[in-house]
């Protein structure tokens, strides 16, 4: 048995998952969820991560490693957070992995939550069997992760896959990252809700499905911008599957349809009918599952070995 624990930390909840990856097909063994303890800022969050990891290691025999998925800007190689807007605390320069590794006496690795989503959906979910996959997380922000030739592509300092921060409209609205006109400014939950005239994106989905023309237009517009962004990725790196996750993905065909139309319109360097654009299958557990997979030394679907150090 090769068991790995993944911890997925959000501003509201902390989710965990234990994944077994002895065989070629990884398997989900157990999951759990509890409210994130943000009362003491970053200190109480890290303390809670150690406590949860210890509890799981105590309950389940043979867990070998821990992965931690977090939203925001991280230095994954150093196990250090840089900027996390959605979890209370001062996260600049917080060492997360060392204390957890000491607490459970097992290796611990850090990964951006959208990269973890992509890894999970490719290993156990809607991306199974894809050669190269783009994962997109749609929520408060717009994140992403790239699987290239069967492997998660981390790029320089783990920053590859920031799908939401590509410029989609020159001189468009300001983005939280410092740029203007990022895809995120048009496709994040708050932007779609505002364009729909609804208090939140759940209301926007309900209104669009009930036939409200303003809400339907808001999803067509967001889907069009997403489709342009996906088309750019497709022509650049050649993905054969696109998997949408996060709360806004509950809109389903309201977004998938316009994305597919935009792909048909803009991509002429490859056969777009072979590119599948689908919603994720792992729901709220994707981040924790991906963090667990990331912590495992086994790299499945790998066409070539890890490069020598
Ligand atoms: Zn941005």
Boltz pocket constraint, residues with backbone or C-beta under 6 A from the ligand:
constraints:
  - pocket:
      binder: B
      contacts: [[A, 164], [A, 165], [A, 166], [A, 175], [A, 176], [A, 177], [A, 178], [A, 179], [A, 182], [A, 184]]
      max_distance: 6.0
